[in-house]
Amino acid sequence: MVFSLKFCGNYGLGNSTFYKWRDQYGGMETLDIKRLKELEAENRKLKQMLAELCFKSLLQEEFIKMF
């Protein structure tokens, strides 16, 4: 508890943030965390691509209905 208070105080983090990060990343190696971040970034890009394709598809459907 004392470590977390000093750590959070030094870096301006809340205790809940510290414990959330510790629970999420506590047992991981550095390479695992980097890989997780890469996968999360790739997932964000793929979700954005899907949203754009769905929007484009809806626009095409509306255009077809017009004629």
Biopython code that builds the backbone (N, CA, C, O; Angstrom):
import numpy as np
from Bio.PDB.StructureBuilder import StructureBuilder

atoms = [
    (1, "MET", "N", (0.831, -1.201, 0.000)),
    (1, "MET", "CA", (0.000, 0.000, 0.000)),
    (1, "MET", "C", (0.865, 1.251, 0.000)),
    (1, "MET", "O", (0.560, 2.218, -0.698)),
    (2, "VAL", "N", (1.956, 1.238, 0.790)),
    (2, "VAL", "CA", (2.817, 2.409, 0.885)),
    (2, "VAL", "C", (3.482, 2.682, -0.459)),
    (2, "VAL", "O", (3.596, 3.834, -0.876)),
    (3, "PHE", "N", (3.928, 1.602, -1.150)),
    (3, "PHE", "CA", (4.556, 1.765, -2.453)),
    (3, "PHE", "C", (3.596, 2.425, -3.428)),
    (3, "PHE", "O", (3.961, 3.357, -4.145)),
    (4, "SER", "N", (2.369, 1.934, -3.447)),
    (4, "SER", "CA", (1.406, 2.481, -4.403)),
    (4, "SER", "C", (1.118, 3.952, -4.122)),
    (4, "SER", "O", (0.960, 4.736, -5.058)),
    (5, "LEU", "N", (1.047, 4.337, -2.862)),
    (5, "LEU", "CA", (0.801, 5.739, -2.518)),
    (5, "LEU", "C", (1.955, 6.624, -2.981)),
    (5, "LEU", "O", (1.730, 7.702, -3.532)),
    (6, "LYS", "N", (3.203, 6.165, -2.757)),
    (6, "LYS", "CA", (4.364, 6.947, -3.188)),
    (6, "LYS", "C", (4.424, 7.012, -4.711)),
    (6, "LYS", "O", (4.662, 8.073, -5.288)),
    (7, "PHE", "N", (4.208, 5.881, -5.345)),
    (7, "PHE", "CA", (4.253, 5.819, -6.807)),
    (7, "PHE", "C", (3.197, 6.737, -7.413)),
    (7, "PHE", "O", (3.488, 7.533, -8.306)),
    (8, "CYS", "N", (1.984, 6.616, -6.923)),
    (8, "CYS", "CA", (0.887, 7.442, -7.455)),
    (8, "CYS", "C", (1.136, 8.919, -7.189)),
    (8, "CYS", "O", (0.838, 9.764, -8.034)),
    (9, "GLY", "N", (1.670, 9.226, -6.042)),
    (9, "GLY", "CA", (1.967, 10.612, -5.710)),
    (9, "GLY", "C", (3.051, 11.195, -6.602)),
    (9, "GLY", "O", (2.962, 12.349, -7.022)),
    (10, "ASN", "N", (4.075, 10.398, -6.890)),
    (10, "ASN", "CA", (5.179, 10.869, -7.734)),
    (10, "ASN", "C", (4.740, 11.099, -9.176)),
    (10, "ASN", "O", (5.233, 12.018, -9.830)),
    (11, "TYR", "N", (3.832, 10.287, -9.673)),
    (11, "TYR", "CA", (3.458, 10.349, -11.080)),
    (11, "TYR", "C", (2.054, 10.910, -11.315)),
    (11, "TYR", "O", (1.587, 10.946, -12.453)),
    (12, "GLY", "N", (1.392, 11.336, -10.272)),
    (12, "GLY", "CA", (0.087, 11.960, -10.417)),
    (12, "GLY", "C", (-1.013, 11.002, -10.829)),
    (12, "GLY", "O", (-1.950, 11.400, -11.521)),
    (13, "LEU", "N", (-0.918, 9.745, -10.416)),
    (13, "LEU", "CA", (-1.933, 8.739, -10.723)),
    (13, "LEU", "C", (-2.853, 8.538, -9.523)),
    (13, "LEU", "O", (-2.457, 8.739, -8.375)),
    (14, "GLY", "N", (-4.064, 8.144, -9.810)),
    (14, "GLY", "CA", (-4.971, 7.771, -8.740)),
    (14, "GLY", "C", (-4.708, 6.330, -8.315)),
    (14, "GLY", "O", (-4.215, 5.529, -9.110)),
    (15, "ASN", "N", (-5.027, 6.003, -7.094)),
    (15, "ASN", "CA", (-4.829, 4.630, -6.616)),
    (15, "ASN", "C", (-5.620, 3.625, -7.438)),
    (15, "ASN", "O", (-5.142, 2.522, -7.702)),
    (16, "SER", "N", (-6.826, 3.999, -7.843)),
    (16, "SER", "CA", (-7.642, 3.066, -8.615)),
    (16, "SER", "C", (-6.999, 2.775, -9.967)),
    (16, "SER", "O", (-7.059, 1.646, -10.454)),
    (17, "THR", "N", (-6.384, 3.792, -10.574)),
    (17, "THR", "CA", (-5.684, 3.580, -11.846)),
    (17, "THR", "C", (-4.511, 2.639, -11.662)),
    (17, "THR", "O", (-4.301, 1.734, -12.470)),
    (18, "PHE", "N", (-3.747, 2.851, -10.602)),
    (18, "PHE", "CA", (-2.601, 1.982, -10.312)),
    (18, "PHE", "C", (-3.036, 0.530, -10.164)),
    (18, "PHE", "O", (-2.429, -0.360, -10.761)),
    (19, "TYR", "N", (-4.069, 0.282, -9.386)),
    (19, "TYR", "CA", (-4.503, -1.093, -9.147)),
    (19, "TYR", "C", (-5.142, -1.707, -10.394)),
    (19, "TYR", "O", (-5.025, -2.910, -10.629)),
    (20, "LYS", "N", (-5.806, -0.887, -11.177)),
    (20, "LYS", "CA", (-6.375, -1.381, -12.441)),
    (20, "LYS", "C", (-5.256, -1.827, -13.368)),
    (20, "LYS", "O", (-5.325, -2.912, -13.946)),
    (21, "TRP", "N", (-4.225, -1.002, -13.516)),
    (21, "TRP", "CA", (-3.081, -1.353, -14.363)),
    (21, "TRP", "C", (-2.357, -2.572, -13.810)),
    (21, "TRP", "O", (-1.939, -3.446, -14.569)),
    (22, "ARG", "N", (-2.207, -2.635, -12.500)),
    (22, "ARG", "CA", (-1.519, -3.775, -11.896)),
    (22, "ARG", "C", (-2.282, -5.065, -12.159)),
    (22, "ARG", "O", (-1.681, -6.094, -12.466)),
    (23, "ASP", "N", (-3.609, -5.011, -12.039)),
    (23, "ASP", "CA", (-4.417, -6.196, -12.312)),
    (23, "ASP", "C", (-4.336, -6.597, -13.780)),
    (23, "ASP", "O", (-4.308, -7.786, -14.096)),
    (24, "GLN", "N", (-4.298, -5.617, -14.678)),
    (24, "GLN", "CA", (-4.300, -5.897, -16.112)),
    (24, "GLN", "C", (-2.929, -6.354, -16.606)),
    (24, "GLN", "O", (-2.846, -7.284, -17.408)),
    (25, "TYR", "N", (-1.860, -5.720, -16.146)),
    (25, "TYR", "CA", (-0.533, -5.974, -16.695)),
    (25, "TYR", "C", (0.437, -6.609, -15.714)),
    (25, "TYR", "O", (1.595, -6.836, -16.064)),
    (26, "GLY", "N", (0.004, -6.900, -14.506)),
    (26, "GLY", "CA", (0.899, -7.355, -13.450)),
    (26, "GLY", "C", (1.749, -8.569, -13.773)),
    (26, "GLY", "O", (2.936, -8.580, -13.449)),
    (27, "GLY", "N", (1.188, -9.585, -14.393)),
    (27, "GLY", "CA", (1.946, -10.799, -14.655)),
    (27, "GLY", "C", (2.583, -10.854, -16.026)),
    (27, "GLY", "O", (3.102, -11.897, -16.422)),
    (28, "MET", "N", (2.554, -9.754, -16.760)),
    (28, "MET", "CA", (3.040, -9.759, -18.133)),
    (28, "MET", "C", (4.487, -9.280, -18.228)),
    (28, "MET", "O", (4.944, -8.456, -17.436)),
    (29, "GLU", "N", (5.188, -9.820, -19.217)),
    (29, "GLU", "CA", (6.523, -9.348, -19.538)),
    (29, "GLU", "C", (6.404, -8.127, -20.436)),
    (29, "GLU", "O", (5.337, -7.859, -20.989)),
    (30, "THR", "N", (7.482, -7.396, -20.581)),
    (30, "THR", "CA", (7.487, -6.190, -21.401)),
    (30, "THR", "C", (7.093, -6.487, -22.838)),
    (30, "THR", "O", (6.312, -5.744, -23.432)),
    (31, "LEU", "N", (7.625, -7.566, -23.405)),
    (31, "LEU", "CA", (7.298, -7.918, -24.788)),
    (31, "LEU", "C", (5.820, -8.260, -24.940)),
    (31, "LEU", "O", (5.205, -7.950, -25.960)),
    (32, "ASP", "N", (5.255, -8.903, -23.915)),
    (32, "ASP", "CA", (3.827, -9.223, -23.956)),
    (32, "ASP", "C", (2.978, -7.951, -23.977)),
    (32, "ASP", "O", (1.986, -7.868, -24.701)),
    (33, "ILE", "N", (3.374, -6.978, -23.185)),
    (33, "ILE", "CA", (2.628, -5.712, -23.124)),
    (33, "ILE", "C", (2.730, -4.977, -24.456)),
    (33, "ILE", "O", (1.740, -4.432, -24.944)),
    (34, "LYS", "N", (3.928, -4.963, -25.048)),
    (34, "LYS", "CA", (4.093, -4.322, -26.354)),
    (34, "LYS", "C", (3.230, -5.006, -27.404)),
    (34, "LYS", "O", (2.591, -4.339, -28.217)),
    (35, "ARG", "N", (3.210, -6.335, -27.388)),
    (35, "ARG", "CA", (2.401, -7.083, -28.352)),
    (35, "ARG", "C", (0.919, -6.797, -28.140)),
    (35, "ARG", "O", (0.174, -6.640, -29.108)),
    (36, "LEU", "N", (0.485, -6.729, -26.885)),
    (36, "LEU", "CA", (-0.902, -6.411, -26.578)),
    (36, "LEU", "C", (-1.270, -5.036, -27.128)),
    (36, "LEU", "O", (-2.343, -4.869, -27.709)),
    (37, "LYS", "N", (-0.400, -4.061, -26.951)),
    (37, "LYS", "CA", (-0.655, -2.706, -27.455)),
    (37, "LYS", "C", (-0.729, -2.716, -28.980)),
    (37, "LYS", "O", (-1.570, -2.030, -29.560)),
    (38, "GLU", "N", (0.147, -3.491, -29.638)),
    (38, "GLU", "CA", (0.104, -3.591, -31.097)),
    (38, "GLU", "C", (-1.217, -4.200, -31.558)),
    (38, "GLU", "O", (-1.830, -3.720, -32.512)),
    (39, "LEU", "N", (-1.649, -5.251, -30.882)),
    (39, "LEU", "CA", (-2.904, -5.897, -31.245)),
    (39, "LEU", "C", (-4.095, -4.984, -31.015)),
    (39, "LEU", "O", (-5.036, -4.979, -31.809)),
    (40, "GLU", "N", (-4.064, -4.212, -29.936)),
    (40, "GLU", "CA", (-5.143, -3.265, -29.670)),
    (40, "GLU", "C", (-5.195, -2.187, -30.746)),
    (40, "GLU", "O", (-6.279, -1.790, -31.173)),
    (41, "ALA", "N", (-4.025, -1.708, -31.191)),
    (41, "ALA", "CA", (-3.984, -0.699, -32.250)),
    (41, "ALA", "C", (-4.509, -1.281, -33.561)),
    (41, "ALA", "O", (-5.268, -0.623, -34.273)),
    (42, "GLU", "N", (-4.108, -2.509, -33.881)),
    (42, "GLU", "CA", (-4.592, -3.157, -35.091)),
    (42, "GLU", "C", (-6.105, -3.352, -35.029)),
    (42, "GLU", "O", (-6.805, -3.151, -36.021)),
    (43, "ASN", "N", (-6.596, -3.740, -33.874)),
    (43, "ASN", "CA", (-8.037, -3.939, -33.690)),
    (43, "ASN", "C", (-8.800, -2.636, -33.901)),
    (43, "ASN", "O", (-9.860, -2.636, -34.527)),
    (44, "ARG", "N", (-8.274, -1.524, -33.387)),
    (44, "ARG", "CA", (-8.901, -0.215, -33.593)),
    (44, "ARG", "C", (-8.975, 0.125, -35.077)),
    (44, "ARG", "O", (-9.999, 0.609, -35.560)),
    (45, "LYS", "N", (-7.872, -0.134, -35.805)),
    (45, "LYS", "CA", (-7.852, 0.154, -37.237)),
    (45, "LYS", "C", (-8.876, -0.695, -37.979)),
    (45, "LYS", "O", (-9.582, -0.198, -38.856)),
    (46, "LEU", "N", (-8.955, -1.978, -37.627)),
    (46, "LEU", "CA", (-9.900, -2.871, -38.285)),
    (46, "LEU", "C", (-11.343, -2.468, -37.998)),
    (46, "LEU", "O", (-12.192, -2.538, -38.888)),
    (47, "LYS", "N", (-11.627, -2.050, -36.780)),
    (47, "LYS", "CA", (-12.969, -1.587, -36.438)),
    (47, "LYS", "C", (-13.328, -0.337, -37.229)),
    (47, "LYS", "O", (-14.463, -0.184, -37.681)),
    (48, "GLN", "N", (-12.351, 0.559, -37.396)),
    (48, "GLN", "CA", (-12.584, 1.776, -38.173)),
    (48, "GLN", "C", (-12.860, 1.423, -39.631)),
    (48, "GLN", "O", (-13.760, 1.990, -40.251)),
    (49, "MET", "N", (-12.089, 0.489, -40.176)),
    (49, "MET", "CA", (-12.304, 0.068, -41.559)),
    (49, "MET", "C", (-13.687, -0.535, -41.730)),
    (49, "MET", "O", (-14.367, -0.256, -42.718)),
    (50, "LEU", "N", (-14.111, -1.356, -40.784)),
    (50, "LEU", "CA", (-15.433, -1.974, -40.846)),
    (50, "LEU", "C", (-16.524, -0.911, -40.802)),
    (50, "LEU", "O", (-17.492, -0.978, -41.560)),
    (51, "ALA", "N", (-16.370, 0.059, -39.923)),
    (51, "ALA", "CA", (-17.370, 1.125, -39.822)),
    (51, "ALA", "C", (-17.460, 1.902, -41.135)),
    (51, "ALA", "O", (-18.554, 2.235, -41.589)),
    (52, "GLU", "N", (-16.310, 2.187, -41.741)),
    (52, "GLU", "CA", (-16.312, 2.917, -43.008)),
    (52, "GLU", "C", (-16.972, 2.102, -44.115)),
    (52, "GLU", "O", (-17.725, 2.644, -44.924)),
    (53, "LEU", "N", (-16.689, 0.799, -44.151)),
    (53, "LEU", "CA", (-17.298, -0.058, -45.167)),
    (53, "LEU", "C", (-18.811, -0.183, -44.975)),
    (53, "LEU", "O", (-19.565, -0.191, -45.948)),
    (54, "CYS", "N", (-19.243, -0.280, -43.741)),
    (54, "CYS", "CA", (-20.685, -0.347, -43.472)),
    (54, "CYS", "C", (-21.370, 0.944, -43.902)),
    (54, "CYS", "O", (-22.448, 0.915, -44.496)),
    (55, "PHE", "N", (-20.745, 2.067, -43.600)),
    (55, "PHE", "CA", (-21.305, 3.351, -44.000)),
    (55, "PHE", "C", (-21.377, 3.463, -45.516)),
    (55, "PHE", "O", (-22.381, 3.912, -46.069)),
    (56, "LYS", "N", (-20.306, 3.052, -46.181)),
    (56, "LYS", "CA", (-20.282, 3.086, -47.646)),
    (56, "LYS", "C", (-21.377, 2.197, -48.225)),
    (56, "LYS", "O", (-22.033, 2.567, -49.199)),
    (57, "SER", "N", (-21.570, 1.033, -47.630)),
    (57, "SER", "CA", (-22.605, 0.110, -48.089)),
    (57, "SER", "C", (-23.992, 0.724, -47.930)),
    (57, "SER", "O", (-24.832, 0.603, -48.822)),
    (58, "LEU", "N", (-24.232, 1.375, -46.809)),
    (58, "LEU", "CA", (-25.519, 2.035, -46.589)),
    (58, "LEU", "C", (-25.759, 3.148, -47.607)),
    (58, "LEU", "O", (-26.868, 3.310, -48.114)),
    (59, "LEU", "N", (-24.711, 3.909, -47.897)),
    (59, "LEU", "CA", (-24.844, 4.966, -48.897)),
    (59, "LEU", "C", (-25.180, 4.381, -50.268)),
    (59, "LEU", "O", (-26.008, 4.927, -50.996)),
    (60, "GLN", "N", (-24.538, 3.278, -50.610)),
    (60, "GLN", "CA", (-24.813, 2.646, -51.899)),
    (60, "GLN", "C", (-26.248, 2.128, -51.959)),
    (60, "GLN", "O", (-26.911, 2.254, -52.989)),
    (61, "GLU", "N", (-26.725, 1.555, -50.873)),
    (61, "GLU", "CA", (-28.103, 1.064, -50.836)),
    (61, "GLU", "C", (-29.091, 2.215, -51.015)),
    (61, "GLU", "O", (-30.070, 2.091, -51.751)),
    (62, "GLU", "N", (-28.832, 3.327, -50.343)),
    (62, "GLU", "CA", (-29.710, 4.489, -50.467)),
    (62, "GLU", "C", (-29.671, 5.053, -51.892)),
    (62, "GLU", "O", (-30.697, 5.478, -52.423)),
    (63, "PHE", "N", (-28.517, 5.055, -52.489)),
    (63, "PHE", "CA", (-28.380, 5.546, -53.850)),
    (63, "PHE", "C", (-29.167, 4.659, -54.830)),
    (63, "PHE", "O", (-29.832, 5.161, -55.737)),
    (64, "ILE", "N", (-29.084, 3.348, -54.634)),
    (64, "ILE", "CA", (-29.803, 2.403, -55.491)),
    (64, "ILE", "C", (-31.312, 2.569, -55.337)),
    (64, "ILE", "O", (-32.049, 2.470, -56.318)),
    (65, "LYS", "N", (-31.774, 2.820, -54.122)),
    (65, "LYS", "CA", (-33.207, 3.009, -53.881)),
    (65, "LYS", "C", (-33.739, 4.260, -54.585)),
    (65, "LYS", "O", (-34.917, 4.334, -54.933)),
    (66, "MET", "N", (-32.876, 5.215, -54.786)),
    (66, "MET", "CA", (-33.292, 6.471, -55.421)),
    (66, "MET", "C", (-33.627, 6.263, -56.910)),
    (66, "MET", "O", (-34.407, 7.017, -57.494)),
    (67, "PHE", "N", (-33.031, 5.242, -57.500)),
    (67, "PHE", "CA", (-33.232, 5.043, -58.952)),
    (67, "PHE", "C", (-33.914, 3.779, -59.247)),
    (67, "PHE", "O", (-34.156, 3.466, -60.413)),
]
sb = StructureBuilder()
sb.init_structure("model")
sb.init_model(0)
sb.init_chain("A")
sb.init_seg("    ")
for serial, (resi, resn, name, xyz) in enumerate(atoms, 1):
    if name == "N":
        sb.init_residue(resn, " ", resi, " ")
    sb.init_atom(name, np.array(xyz, "f"), 0.0, 1.0, " ", f" {name:<3s}", serial, name[0])
structure = sb.get_structure()
